[in-house]
């Protein structure tokens, strides 16, 4: 089933969400939301803007006009000239142009330069610099007093501020002078502007020119003083350096004489180079001897192990090899003959044995001779190796001694050379100072002299007003959004759908206020609207009216075609379509707290149902503070509580205030309303009433103060939540959460007592004009 919006006041024309609605409205605000906030707070914004413009106008139109004169200087960074008379000997280099320009800017704003200008122009008696003040006017006087008072909090107190300093000028006059002086560097160039502001244009120009002249003159004087000081310093330094040269030369000669060092022997091509070549040759020889020794040592180890046959000298000796072959042949012959004959009985065998022994003896002698030769060579190689190592150590000692002597000698030579060079440099500088003493120079030149300004530079009235207007508008808008951000009230259907995740069934305007402003063409009643609001819509239990006429609050019964009547009919229609499959039989009407208008809404909804949906029963379920009987003018001697306790029968306490509408009052007081309403008897009674009547409307107590509404909500088909326009979102969210926790079904929310004149809503007059037309009689 398609859902439709029946609320004539809703700005949103999208179809109304179902009771299970979860976020049909967009969470992200659009530009229209911001525009609505601005329109709603337009008086605050306008007041902020007017206050800012008024205060600015009051100040700028009463301030004394100031004239600013400007002069331009060219500052060239200090460089080392041909005749450098500025930099003393051994002075560090300039760290950079940035430091130079910053230094010059500080000099231009120095107190000593300001005191010099004040003295030269006799400005100490001028009211601008601490002299006898003239009448500044009311606003200017206030401004000056405020400025002085604020300045006390940001500057250290100085009781001697008006006393003359070392320059003879009071400190207060120098402070006032520097406050009006501005140094304006033109970054990216070597130009700087000197600006000064006073109410007198000619005085401003004269002060700027004097300030520039004194600055240039001071720079030249400083350079002259520096040159004189440098010359005196260099003269003293020259005498010291001359004595230093003589002492270093004497020390060098004494060292060479004591250590027997000849200057040429320290040359790279002299004795040092010879020792280096000798050491190289010895190392090469040692390497060769070590190789031979290692080889012979290996052969020596073979001899010690009894393996002399493996010596290269043995294996390469032809005689030994021949003897080995002879011994092998004789041993073979002897072995063969021994198999046939026995030794001692066969003479040829004995002769062969003697010959074999003789060959073996000769072979052993030759091998022993070769081994002894190897041992001899090994001993000779070891001795030569030791001798070469000792020789290398001696040469190294000589080289090290020569190095030590040459290093110390080089140190002394460098000292002598440095002393001589420094002496020559200082001597040359002294001669340059004598030549350039009468040639002063300046790296500062005047590009533009100050001109007498024709128009004041401040206050800039139009700019100040424009800027204050912009800031006032921005501040007003910011304050409006700040207040809106902390405004925790529900004011529109979009907020209900976004904050509560529930459909907004209707926005009920403040009809009494609306009609009193002339919307709709006629009034709800002949009575005073303010009294009607107090007696009917307030729904407050603190001071209930003694009796309220039926037509005062039951606007549906008074005129079903009135704007209020049509609105309550739309609420009934929305409730009929709020449940899929079948229309709800019982509706519980409640609010988060008291005073929201739930009782008036319950009465008018019940009457609207009675006019369109057959028999309707209105039950006053607020056993603690019942109100329905007072509005209907019916006595509350017996009612719901009496039926639940069994003291009365249902038929005995039902009233019929109008056709189609039955009413069951709260009844007599009971000690425990919560237990009575939560009993099974109440559930059975409500089911019975739903069978007897087409619709049952229950006016329940507020949700937050007591638990009665939460208990009754589980018995009804659904709940209609009434929210007063100024109610906090947090309170309503807690009430809805409390109902959801017990399983109640919330059909929707009705926002009550809405101010339709607010930019949060469309103006109500098109709807009221439509509803105010009476239907024409059939022709």
RAJO-V692562 format. One record per run of one state. SS is the DSSP state (2 for helix, 1 for strand, 0 for the rest). FROM is the first residue (numbers start at 1). TO is the last residue. If there is no record, write none. Layout:
# RAJO-V692562
ss->SS from->FROM to->TO
ss->SS from->FROM to->TO
This chain:
# RAJO-V692562
ss->0 from->1 to->30
ss->2 from->31 to->40
ss->0 from->41 to->41
ss->2 from->42 to->60
ss->0 from->61 to->65
ss->1 from->66 to->75
ss->0 from->76 to->96
ss->2 from->97 to->108
ss->0 from->109 to->110
ss->2 from->111 to->121
ss->0 from->122 to->126
ss->2 from->127 to->129
ss->0 from->130 to->137
ss->2 from->138 to->154
ss->0 from->155 to->163
ss->1 from->164 to->164
ss->0 from->165 to->169
ss->1 from->170 to->170
ss->2 from->171 to->180
ss->1 from->181 to->185
ss->0 from->186 to->190
ss->1 from->191 to->198
ss->0 from->199 to->200
ss->2 from->201 to->259
ss->0 from->260 to->262
ss->2 from->263 to->266
ss->0 from->267 to->270
ss->2 from->271 to->304
ss->0 from->305 to->307
ss->2 from->308 to->310
ss->0 from->311 to->311
ss->2 from->312 to->315
ss->0 from->316 to->317
ss->2 from->318 to->338
ss->0 from->339 to->346
ss->2 from->347 to->436
ss->0 from->437 to->443
ss->1 from->444 to->448
ss->0 from->449 to->457
ss->1 from->458 to->458
ss->0 from->459 to->460
ss->2 from->461 to->485
ss->0 from->486 to->488
ss->1 from->489 to->489
ss->0 from->490 to->492
ss->2 from->493 to->500
ss->0 from->501 to->503
ss->1 from->504 to->509
ss->0 from->510 to->510
ss->2 from->511 to->516
ss->0 from->517 to->528
ss->2 from->529 to->537
ss->0 from->538 to->549
ss->2 from->550 to->553
ss->0 from->554 to->554
ss->2 from->555 to->558
ss->0 from->559 to->562
ss->2 from->563 to->576
ss->0 from->577 to->585
ss->1 from->586 to->591
ss->0 from->592 to->597
ss->2 from->598 to->612
ss->0 from->613 to->615
ss->1 from->616 to->620
ss->0 from->621 to->627
ss->2 from->628 to->632
ss->0 from->633 to->639
ss->2 from->640 to->644
ss->0 from->645 to->649
ss->2 from->650 to->653
ss->1 from->654 to->658
ss->0 from->659 to->660
ss->1 from->661 to->664
ss->0 from->665 to->672
ss->2 from->673 to->677
ss->0 from->678 to->679
ss->2 from->680 to->692
ss->0 from->693 to->694
ss->1 from->695 to->699
ss->0 from->700 to->707
ss->2 from->708 to->713
ss->0 from->714 to->717
ss->1 from->718 to->724
ss->0 from->725 to->727
ss->1 from->728 to->728
ss->2 from->729 to->741
ss->0 from->742 to->745
ss->1 from->746 to->754
ss->0 from->755 to->764
ss->2 from->765 to->771
ss->0 from->772 to->779
